[in-house]
Amino acid sequence: NPKKVGPGDVEVAKTYNNIGEVYRVQGFYDQALKYYQKSLDISEGKSGSEMEVAATLSNMGSVYAGEGAYKRALSYYQKSHKIMVRAVGPDHKNVGATYNNMSVIYQAMGRFEKAVQYQEESLAIKVKAVGNDDLDVADTKYNLATLIKGQGNMRRAGELFRDCVKVYRKAYGAKHQETQDATAQAEECGKL
């Protein structure tokens, strides 16, 4: 028998969050925020819904990032991070993703040292959680390498880009755009 859900059920909150995400991806930020808020109204304070609240807050942060409201985006990402750490602990892969989101905001704000710091934290958590051969880890290394390259540390950036090439080649093949881009970046840094 299928489970019946009512308007205050966490499953309804998840649906509102998903609808909000569809609007966000399409650039309809006001509509996205409306559905995210509906999701929060249901899920906040309910036992077992911490990850849903964290995801919705993160999605709201992405709306504000898309609008260029970086301080507000950062505030939502920080709230999401705090809830997520409480819910799953500091070493969960999703916590690493929150550090990545905050890093992107710090980069957009021109705070590159802070962006690198948060990207490093994201990488450490993700490697511990899933190992070096994961695509998400490779993407995080790529983001970190880009930041470090911008600071002039070509040796370390090149090493990180080279690590990305290995994972991308295995996952996508040598002719895939991500593999070729990481290869070009590694070569530019003198590491291939």
Salt bridges, closest charged atoms under 4 A:
ASP9 OD2 - LYS3 NZ 3.98
GLU11 OE2 - LYS14 NZ 3.40
GLU21 OE2 - ARG24 NH2 2.61
ASP91 OD2 - LYS128 NZ 3.10
GLU120 OE2 - ARG156 NH1 2.74
ASP134 OD2 - LYS93 NZ 3.53
ASP136 OD2 - LYS93 NZ 3.97
ASP136 OD2 - LYS126 NZ 3.29
GLU159 OE2 - ARG155 NH1 2.90
ASP163 OD2 - LYS141 NZ 3.27
GLU188 OE2 - LYS149 NZ 2.63
